[in-house]
């Protein structure tokens, strides 16, 4: 079985060493590169195209949010997990809005980090329990997003609701009796119309706008 290729970006050598040791315990994971600042991370990720990127939020020369933005410019499918010591709301949602699929505090357990890696490798969003309350508070705030100029179709609204429930494209296709490719096209159209980066943002949008409930 092909191993998942992992990239680490963190300016603390001791953190990189700890992550390196953890990855070495998993036969399904392979460390393919490291960086100690944001600029180096962007350059190496562009060259290596790893399956999952573990990215520190606070780094020299370019922080995590800026690095995500640069990586996503020419590689929209990059799957990124933010690892950070910070948990304030602004940083959480800046990272999510930039396109990170996962957000974990560095105090998270090794099992939690591994679970995040495997989830994000499948294109699924992952927030550690310590971050979940932050998301809940944001969801429960009055909507701030302006209405889209190009309204979603009835089918797109239906699919957006299912995305917010955590269903995968395959599960949505089975439920609606359509092809997975059709669902994938609808999801891409939804993200484009709403100017969102990924499924995590789409789910948050649906919850905040009252299109879906928890």
C-alpha angles and dihedrals in degrees: 000000000000112000122231111254111227130195125197126204117182132131093220114084092203091057092050090049091052092049091046091054092049094050090050089063092061116075090197093060130074126189107222102173151349138211133191099203139030099255092051090047093055093048095047095044091053090053099041102036094204121197094237130017121206104203129186113224096218115049136145122266093008128022126223097264092051090046091052090051092051093046092049094051092079101012111047093170094061109132110216135183118195114217114192147151090225127085106174117135097244094056093045094054095038088059093046093046090050090057109268112150095197135038121188135168114235088239089067117118122260089246090054092051092049090049089052092050093052093044094049091045086063091051094256124136119243129192121176116239089251089063098042094084089054090055092047091054091050092048092051094053118098112275113272100177117104117234114268116257089222105050120219117254121242090259092048091052089051092051092045089056091052091048088053089054089059098252118153122231090258092052092048091049091052092047094049095037094236134117122279088237090058091052091048090053092050091049091051090050091049092052091047095049094047094040092235127149103217149348093281091060090044091054092049090049092052092049095046093047093049094245090125138015132219 
